Amino acid sequence: MYEFKSVSELNFYAGSVITSDSRLSSLSVTGEISGFKVYSSGHAYFTLKDNNSQIACVMFSSRLSSVSLSRRTAIKLPLRVRAESIRQAANIRLLQIL
C-alpha cells in the first residue's frame, strides 16, 4: 500500500491521473443536469447524474456565454467536457477498507 504524506499530495496525484488519461481528459457524456445555478462570478455550477451516479460540474463564465444551456433542471443532454481536478478543493471519496 502506498502511503501519501498529505491530502495535498493525494489530490495532486489524483488530478495528474485524471488529466493524463486520454479517456478522461476529453470526453462526451449524457446525463441529467440538476441544481444548475449561475453565481455572481458568472460561473455555473451543476450536477450531472444518472440513476446510479453523479458528478459535480462547473462551467466557467467564458464558456457559459457561448453555450445555449437552459437554467432548467432535470434535462438530459450530451455534454462534451474536459475533466480536471481542482487540486485545492478536490472531492475524493475514500472508503474505509481496513
N, C-alpha and C positions, 0 to 999 in steps of 0.2 A: 504494500500500500504506500502510495506517495504521500508525504506529509507537506502540505503547504504551510509556509511560515506566517502567512497573514491572509485576511479576507481580500485585501487588495491584490495579492499575488494570485489567488484563485480567480478573481474577477478578470484580471489581465489575461490569464491563461485561457479561460472560457471565451473571452472576446476574441482572442487570437485564433482559436479553433473555429469559431463561427465565421469570422471574416476570411479565413484561408480556405474554407471548404467551398468549392465551386457550386455545389448544390444548394448551399445555404446563403452564399453571399449575394446571389441574384436569382430570384425565384418568382413564380406566379402561384398564387393560392386563392381558392374561392372559399369564402366564409361569410358568416353573418356579422355585420357591423353593429355593435351596440355601444351605448354610452358615448356617442360622438359629441365632443364639445370643443369649441374653439375658445381659447383663452385670450386674455388681453395682449399677450405676446404675439398673437396671430397664429400660433401653433395649434394643431388639432390633436386631441388625444382620444383614443377609442379602443375598444376590444374587438378582436377578430376571433370568432368562435364557431364551433360546430357542436354536435350533440355531446362530444366527449372531451373537448379540449378548448383552451382559449389562450390567446397571445395578446399582451399589451402592446399597443402600437402608437406611434407618433408620426404626424405628417407636419413637417416644418412649413412655416408661412411662405417661404419662397416657392415651394411646390404646391401648396394648397391653392394659391391663386390661379394656377393653370389647370386645375382638375375640377371637373363638374361633379362634385360629390354632395349629395343632399345631406342635410343635418338630420334627416330622419333616422330612426333606429330600426332595427330588425329588417334590414335589407340585405340581400345576398348578391355579391358581385365578385368577379375575379379582380385581384389586385396584383400588380407587378411591383415587387418590393426589393429592397436591399436590406438584408439582415445585418445588424451590427449591434454590438454591445456597448452600452454607455457604462463604462467601467466604474464610474463613481457611484452609480445607482443601480447596478445590475440586480435583477431579481432572479436568484437561483434557488431552487427548492432542493434542499438536502434531505434525504430520507435516512433515518437512523437505522443502521443495519447491524450494529454491534450490541 
